[in-house]
Amino acid sequence: MKKFKWGILAPGKMAVKFSRGIQLLENAEIYSVGSRDIQRAKIFAEEFGCKKYYGSYEELAADPDVDVIYIASPHSYHREHTLLCLSNGKNVICEKAFAMNCSEVSQMISDAKKRKLFLMEALWPPFQPFYKKASEIIESGVLGKIYHLHGYFTFIAPYDPLDRKFNLSLGGSSLLDIGIYPVIDALTFMGVPDDVKASAAFSPTGSEESVSVIFRYKDGRMATLYSSFKTSIGIGCEIICEKGNITVSRGRDMNQRVLLELHGSEKQEFVFSPPAMGYHWEAEEVMKCLDDNRTQSQVVPISFSVNLIKTLDRIREEAGIIFPDID
């Protein structure tokens, strides 16, 4: 079994979560880390046993021993950092949102194809047991047709103009930060919508802090999606069907639940609590693809990421969500 040497670009909270997942895998080594602050890189390296740490992303990308790099910088830097890693011959898994818009994502995909390197958006849901269980139930046909989906992800974030979530230059937006999850739900279970309507509320910095979205499909199906830094209703997706309903939800601690309600039957609940919040399955998929000489994942194919960023662009246009330094 080949043991892959991982590089971690930007050792923030997400990098810590993802790296705890990597530690569960026998064929993975958290080999090096890069940060603009070398002290942060050193602290991270000490926690995860990295052999090397760097005070710049360029040094990390240039490390000849690194096989694959996980990018966890703010999404406004995803294109820049992905292209940096690809130009140094590194395979890449990049956190969501993949980039700020479809144009940036297209550049990333084109460069990866040109260099014949692996590229994947780090989407958490498709690898999780609650998502797989919900898909299994829906695909079995026991619920009949899907009529409506309601997805939401909210938590209260105290306003701070310096916080990434409210900083336009860092892509501050509930849509790109947490609203992306209800969008993933709709695309996964219902497909790309034919029509998109959206409305947003904005913080004093001009960043979007709440957004409501309606997807319409030509066959009459609809989806309503909501994300916000101003309210606290949790994380979930309710799918209303012909013969019953199914709800998928999770806590901030990532404990996962599926509630199945078939008309005329007792409710069934399925509960999952994967180790390391289930992040290890993303890393496992990356290495499996590399072992098989594949440049993209079948679980999160490039086509899904393209549909996702195009849909996010449509929502932004409808809701008037603009990033002056980027758009």
C-alpha positions in Angstrom: 0.0 0.0 0.0 1.4 3.4 -1.0 1.5 5.9 1.8 0.6 9.3 0.7 2.3 12.4 2.1 -0.2 15.2 2.7 0.5 18.9 2.7 -1.9 21.3 4.6 -2.3 24.8 3.2 -3.7 27.3 5.8 -3.9 25.6 9.2 -7.1 27.0 10.5 -10.2 25.3 12.1 -11.2 23.4 9.0 -7.6 22.1 8.5 -7.6 20.8 12.1 -10.9 18.9 11.5 -9.7 17.5 8.2 -6.3 16.5 9.6 -7.9 14.6 12.5 -9.6 12.6 9.8 -6.4 12.0 7.9 -4.9 10.6 11.1 -7.3 7.7 11.0 -5.9 6.4 7.7 -3.0 4.0 7.6 -2.0 5.0 4.1 -1.8 8.7 4.9 0.8 10.9 6.6 0.4 14.6 7.4 3.8 15.4 6.2 4.0 19.2 6.0 2.0 22.4 6.6 2.2 25.9 5.2 1.0 29.2 6.7 1.7 32.9 6.2 2.5 32.8 9.9 5.3 30.4 10.6 4.4 30.2 14.3 1.0 28.9 13.4 2.6 26.4 11.0 4.9 25.3 13.8 2.1 24.8 16.3 0.1 22.8 13.8 3.1 20.7 12.9 3.7 19.9 16.6 0.1 18.9 17.1 0.0 16.6 14.0 3.5 15.4 13.9 4.4 17.0 10.5 8.0 16.5 9.5 8.1 20.0 7.9 6.4 23.4 8.3 6.7 26.5 6.2 6.1 30.2 6.6 4.6 30.5 3.1 2.3 28.6 0.8 4.9 28.8 -2.0 7.4 26.7 0.0 4.7 24.1 0.8 3.7 23.8 -2.8 7.3 23.5 -3.9 8.1 20.6 -1.4 9.1 17.7 -3.7 8.0 15.1 -1.2 4.3 16.2 -1.0 1.8 14.0 -2.9 -1.4 15.9 -2.3 -2.4 19.2 -0.8 -5.5 20.1 1.2 -6.4 23.8 0.7 -8.3 25.4 3.6 -7.8 29.1 3.0 -10.7 31.5 2.7 -12.7 30.8 -0.6 -11.6 34.1 -2.1 -8.1 32.6 -2.3 -9.0 29.1 -3.5 -8.3 29.8 -7.2 -4.9 31.4 -6.4 -3.8 28.6 -4.1 -5.2 25.8 -6.2 -3.3 27.1 -9.3 -0.2 27.5 -7.1 -0.3 23.9 -6.0 -1.1 22.6 -9.5 1.7 24.6 -11.1 4.0 22.8 -8.7 2.7 19.4 -9.8 0.6 18.8 -6.7 -2.7 16.9 -6.6 -5.4 19.1 -4.8 -8.5 18.8 -2.7 -9.9 22.3 -2.1 -12.4 23.3 0.5 -15.8 24.5 -0.5 -16.9 26.8 -1.9 -14.5 25.6 -4.7 -13.9 29.3 -5.7 -15.8 32.6 -5.9 -17.5 32.1 -9.2 -17.8 29.8 -12.3 -15.0 31.7 -14.1 -12.5 30.9 -11.3 -13.6 27.3 -11.1 -13.2 26.9 -14.8 -9.6 28.1 -14.6 -8.9 25.6 -11.9 -10.4 22.7 -13.8 -8.7 23.6 -17.0 -5.3 23.8 -15.3 -5.7 20.5 -13.6 -6.7 18.8 -16.9 -3.8 20.3 -18.7 -1.4 19.0 -16.1 -3.2 15.7 -15.7 -3.4 16.2 -11.9 -6.2 15.2 -9.5 -8.6 17.9 -8.4 -11.7 17.6 -6.1 -13.9 20.0 -4.2 -14.0 19.0 -0.5 -17.7 18.4 -0.2 -18.5 16.7 3.1 -22.1 15.4 2.7 -21.8 12.8 -0.1 -19.4 10.7 1.9 -21.5 10.6 5.1 -23.6 7.6 6.2 -26.8 9.8 6.8 -26.6 11.1 3.3 -26.0 7.6 1.8 -28.9 6.3 3.9 -31.3 9.1 2.6 -30.2 8.4 -1.0 -30.8 4.7 -0.5 -34.3 5.2 0.8 -35.2 7.7 -1.9 -33.8 5.6 -4.7 -35.7 2.5 -3.4 -38.9 4.2 -4.5 -40.7 3.6 -1.2 -41.4 7.4 -0.9 -42.6 7.8 -4.5 -42.1 11.1 -6.2 -40.3 14.1 -4.5 -42.6 17.1 -4.5 -40.7 19.6 -2.4 -37.4 20.1 -0.5 -36.7 22.5 2.3 -33.1 22.9 3.2 -31.5 25.2 5.8 -28.3 25.9 7.7 -28.2 28.7 10.2 -26.3 29.8 13.3 -25.9 33.1 15.1 -22.6 34.8 14.4 -22.0 38.0 16.4 -21.3 40.9 13.9 -17.6 41.8 13.6 -16.5 43.7 10.5 -13.1 42.0 10.8 -14.5 38.5 11.0 -14.1 36.5 7.7 -17.9 35.9 7.6 -18.5 39.7 7.1 -15.4 40.5 5.1 -16.2 41.0 1.4 -12.6 40.7 0.4 -12.5 37.2 1.9 -15.8 36.2 0.3 -17.8 36.8 3.5 -21.3 35.4 2.8 -23.7 33.0 4.5 -24.5 31.6 1.0 -20.9 30.6 0.3 -20.1 29.6 3.8 -23.1 27.6 5.0 -25.9 28.1 2.4 -23.9 26.0 0.0 -25.1 22.9 2.0 -28.8 23.4 1.3 -27.9 24.0 -2.4 -25.9 20.7 -2.4 -29.0 19.0 -0.9 -31.3 20.3 -3.7 -28.8 19.4 -6.5 -28.3 15.9 -5.0 -31.9 15.0 -4.5 -33.7 17.1 -7.1 -31.1 18.1 -9.8 -30.3 21.5 -11.4 -33.3 23.9 -11.1 -35.0 25.4 -14.2 -35.7 28.7 -12.4 -34.0 30.4 -9.4 -35.4 33.2 -7.3 -33.5 34.7 -4.3 -33.5 37.5 -1.8 -30.8 38.5 0.7 -30.2 40.7 3.7 -26.9 42.4 4.2 -24.6 43.4 7.1 -23.1 46.9 7.6 -20.0 45.9 5.6 -22.2 45.0 2.7 -21.7 41.3 3.1 -24.8 39.0 2.7 -25.7 37.6 6.1 -29.1 35.9 5.2 -30.4 34.5 2.0 -33.7 32.8 1.0 -33.9 30.9 -2.3 -36.6 29.2 -4.3 -35.8 26.6 -6.9 -38.5 25.7 -9.5 -38.5 22.7 -11.8 -40.5 22.3 -15.0 -42.3 19.3 -13.7 -43.8 21.3 -10.8 -41.3 20.4 -8.1 -40.0 23.1 -5.8 -37.2 23.7 -3.3 -36.9 26.4 -0.6 -33.5 27.1 0.8 -32.3 29.3 3.6 -29.0 30.2 5.3 -28.3 32.9 7.9 -25.8 34.2 10.4 -28.7 35.9 12.2 -30.9 33.0 13.3 -30.5 29.6 14.9 -32.7 26.8 13.6 -29.9 24.3 13.0 -28.9 22.3 10.0 -31.3 20.1 8.1 -33.1 19.1 4.9 -36.8 18.1 4.8 -37.9 16.2 1.6 -41.6 16.0 1.1 -42.7 13.1 -1.1 -45.7 11.4 -2.5 -45.9 8.5 0.0 -44.2 10.2 3.0 -41.4 12.4 4.1 -37.7 12.1 5.0 -35.6 14.5 7.0 -31.8 14.5 7.2 -30.1 16.6 9.9 -27.0 17.0 11.8 -25.8 18.9 14.8 -22.8 21.3 14.8 -20.9 18.3 16.4 -21.7 16.4 13.1 -24.0 13.8 14.8 -26.2 12.6 11.9 -29.9 11.7 11.8 -32.3 10.4 9.2 -36.0 10.4 10.0 -38.3 8.4 7.7 -42.1 9.0 7.9 -44.1 6.8 5.6 -47.8 7.5 5.4 -49.6 4.9 7.6 -46.4 3.6 9.2 -44.5 4.3 12.4 -41.6 6.7 12.1 -38.1 5.3 11.7 -35.0 7.0 12.9 -31.4 6.2 11.9 -28.5 7.8 13.9 -24.9 7.9 12.9 -21.8 9.2 14.8 -18.7 8.6 12.6 -15.2 9.1 14.0 -13.4 12.4 13.2 -16.7 13.8 12.1 -16.4 11.7 8.9 -13.7 13.8 7.3 -11.5 10.8 6.8 -13.7 9.5 4.0 -12.9 12.5 1.8 -9.1 11.9 2.2 -9.7 8.2 1.6 -11.4 8.9 -1.6 -8.6 11.2 -2.8 -6.0 8.5 -2.2 -8.2 5.8 -3.8 -8.4 7.9 -6.9 -4.6 8.5 -6.9 -4.0 4.8 -6.5 -6.3 4.2 -9.5 -4.6 6.9 -11.6 -7.9 8.9 -11.8 -7.8 12.7 -11.9 -11.3 13.2 -10.5 -13.6 11.5 -8.0 -16.8 9.6 -8.9 -18.3 10.6 -5.5 -17.7 14.3 -6.1 -17.2 14.6 -9.9 -16.0 17.8 -11.5 -19.4 18.0 -13.2 -21.2 18.3 -9.8 -18.9 21.1 -8.7 -19.5 22.9 -12.0 -23.3 22.6 -11.5 -22.9 23.8 -7.9 -20.9 26.9 -8.7 -23.1 27.8 -11.6 -26.2 27.5 -9.3 -24.4 29.6 -6.7 -23.7 32.3 -9.3 -27.4 32.3 -10.3 -28.4 32.8 -6.7 -25.9 35.6 -6.2 -27.2 37.4 -9.3 -30.8 37.1 -8.3 -30.1 38.2 -4.7 -27.6 41.0 -5.6 -24.7 39.4 -3.7 -21.6 41.2 -5.0 -17.9 41.0 -4.1 -16.5 44.3 -5.4 -12.8 43.2 -5.4 -13.7 39.9 -7.2 -16.7 40.3 -9.5 
